[in-house]
Each structure stands twice: as structure tokens, then as C-alpha cells.
Amino acid sequence: MPPPKKLDLVPLEIRQRLALALQERGFGDIHGVTEDLNFWLDEKGLELRVGKSAVGNFSQLLKTQRDAFAIAETLLADMDIEAESGMHRALMQMIAAAMFQLMQAVAEKGDQIDAKSLANLARTLKDLMHSAGLREKMLEEERQRVAKKAREEAQAEMAGRLDEAVSEAGLSPERAENIRNRVLGLRT
């Protein structure tokens, strides 16, 4: 098993401070950020020194993670998942995290992402988008069913009132039926 990376030995609060410093400097100025990091380690009384290459790798990792989450957010916006269930959001976040881990593993090896991994990711995204489409279709069908039920209830109520008015007016059954059909928009 390989030894831990030096940044893995740095306390969490200092790593978080490092991440913030890198973000504030646009993931650049690796030399300056490395000096700051080593100063913070001195302040904490730690006898640990981290080199520029470790900070540069960490910077690249953070930038890749940020880009992966930006892609996920773009997909969320494009798919209008804001209106979708929390399940879709969680799935998209899981996919973004998996994509980030894949890119990180590939970057550490200095390789390229293989076609099979890309195909699996594309299939997962396609399935999620299909699921969102099916859910939207079901919601539309439910809206139509509720609207139809409301129309039928309104027509029944109107028919009841109309029948009352017709009986009070003393019209013949044929004349009452004719008026009722015309008011309710029914064909005779």
C-alpha cells in the first residue's frame, strides 16, 4: 500500500482553508498558496511541509470537482429538475460524484477516460432523462384527469340547478331537455 499523500496528513480545517485560498485565486498562484499553507502548518506547530506539486495536484482536483458539479447543475437546469422530485436531484448529484471520482482516478493515472466508462455514464444520464420525461407525462395525465373530473362535477352541479329552474318554470320535459342540452353544450 502506498504511503499517504502529504495533504492527507494535513488537518481538515487547514485543507478547507487551502481549498478556499485556491478557489479565491482561481486555482492558480500555486507557489503563493503553497507558501501560505506551509505558514499555516507552522502556526499550528506541525512539522510538515507540503510541496508545490502536491498543492498543484490538489488545485487541479478541486477544479475538476467544481467543473463536474457545474456540469451537473447545467444538466439540472436544462432538464428542469427543479420541478422534479428530490430523487432526480439526488441521482444527478450521485452521477456528478461518480463522474468526478472517475475523472480523478483517470487523472491520477495519467490516462484517458475509456469508451466503456463514457458509454455507461451516457446511458445513466439517458435513463435519468427518460425517467424525468415519463414522470412529466404522468403528471400531465394526472392534471388532465383532475381537470376532467372538475369539469364533470361543474356540469353535474349546473345540470342540477338547471333542472331546478326548469321545474320551477313549469316547462314541458322536451323543452326542458332542449334547453338543458344547449346550456351544457350537449348535442341533441
Secondary structure, DSSP 4 states (H G I P E B T S, - for coil): -PPPPHHHHS-HHHHHHHHHHHHHTTT--HHHHHHHHHHHHHHTT------HHHHHHHHHHHHHHHHHHHHHHHHHHHTTGGGS-HHHHHHHHHHHHHHHHHHHHHHHHT----HHHHHHHHHHHHHHHHHHHHHHHHHHHHHHHHHHHHHHHHHHHHHHHHHHHHHHHT--HHHHHHHHHHHHT---
